[in-house]
């Protein structure tokens, strides 16, 4: 089992910044792709950004140039700059892990990000 602990959400004004963190525990697992998704009220969960174990990143078009994803071996970060009200959502950490050639998918509990206009 991989446990994910998220932190860093909160309330910020338009144009402000926040940094999200997600720490993964579970030493017997290999952590592969780590990422962030978000879900706004009444909408489906959508990709924000992902990063592979080799550091290859992928961003949603709506956040490209404003958000930066980074990671170390077990923690993934999301630096969010120039925040807009439409970035308001619950942000979820996601980890693709493996052990003994079996793949597993884990989600964090979510952290609220609210951007006021």
N, C-alpha and C positions, 0 to 999 in steps of 0.2 A: 504494500500500500504506500502511495506517495501522498503526503500531506502538503497542502499549499496554504501559506499564510500571506494574505495581502495586506498592504498598508499604503497610506498616502492620499487617500481620497479626501474630499472636502468641498467647501464653498469658496469660489473665487470669482472676481469680477472679469468681465470681458477684457481680453488682452493679457490676462494674468497667466501664471504658470503653476503647474503642479507636477510632482514626480511620484509615480506609483512604483511600488516594489512588490515582488512576489517571491517568497522563499520556499523552495521545495525540499522536503526531507524524505528520506527513504534510501538509505545508503546502498542497498543491494540492487537498485534500479539504475539503468543507464538513462540519463535525461537527454532527449533528442531535441525536437523542436519545442520551443517555448513561445507563447504568444499572448496577446491581449485581444479580447473581444468586448463589445459593449452592446447594451440593450436599453433603448429608450422606452418610455411608457407607450404601450400600444404598438410597438414595433418589434420586428424579429431581431434576434441577436445577430450582430454583424462583425466581421473581421475588422480589427484596427491595425494590427501589425504582428508579424511573426519573425523569429530569428532561429536559424539552425545552429547546431553545435559547432559548425564551421564559421559562424558569423554572417551568413547570408540572410539579408533582411527582405521583407516584403511589407508594403504599406497599402492601406486603402487610399484611394485617390483623394478623399476628403481630408486626410490628415498629412499627406505627404508635404514635406517642407516645414511642418509645424511640430510634429511629434518625432521622437527618436527612441527606438527600442535598442536596448543593450542587455548584456548578460555576462555573468560569470558561470562557473560550472553548475550552480544550483539556484541562482537567483536571477530573475529577469526584471528589468526596469523599463518604465515608460516615462520619458521626459516629455511633458506636454507644454508647449509654449503657444502664445497667441491664441489662447482659448476663446471659443465662441459659444454663444448660448446653445447652438445645435450640437455641441459636444456633450451636453448634459445627458447623463446615462449612468447606469450601473456598469462598471467595468469589471470584467472577469478575466482572471489569469487561466491559461490553458497550457497543459504540458503533455507532450507525447513522450512516453517512457517505454522502456523495454527491459525484459529480464528473461534470460534463457530462451531467447528468440521469440518471445511472445510480446506483442505490443499492447500497451495500455494507454488510456486517455483519461486525464484528470482535469477537474475544474476547481477553481477557488470559490470562495463563498460570495465574492463580489464586493466591490467598494463603490460607494456613491460619489460621483463627481457632478457638481452643480455649478454652472457658469451663469452668473447673473448679468443682465443687460444694463 
